[in-house]
């Protein structure tokens, strides 16, 4: 029941963003009220770890980490940290542990609030 409530909340906030409902996706957002880096996949649980580094006006302020979790959603979020246009940069490190092997899947680097970043844009 809790998962359904979260699903409905995600839909209400991100209406057009459905990537995580079909496969594992990674994204970060900055200057969105929250600064965050999130890895998620509605279809399955995985061993995930997410680390997010937050910079303001080019100066490192702090990091947030989830630690390793067997989960469908690994979210390193600093709630209420930033408002739009407040000069934050968020760099997310999205990790997976498969068969005892830790692997960095992707690094996301953003300065805006667009949910689009990290869903389809992939800087390889």
Beta strands, then each sheet from edge to edge (+ up, - down):
strand 1: 25-29
strand 2: 33-40
strand 3: 46-56
strand 4: 59-65
strand 5: 69-71
strand 6: 73-82
strand 7: 88-98
strand 8: 101-110
sheet 1: 1+ 2- 6+
sheet 2: 4+ 3- 5+
sheet 3: 4+ 3- 7+ 8-
end
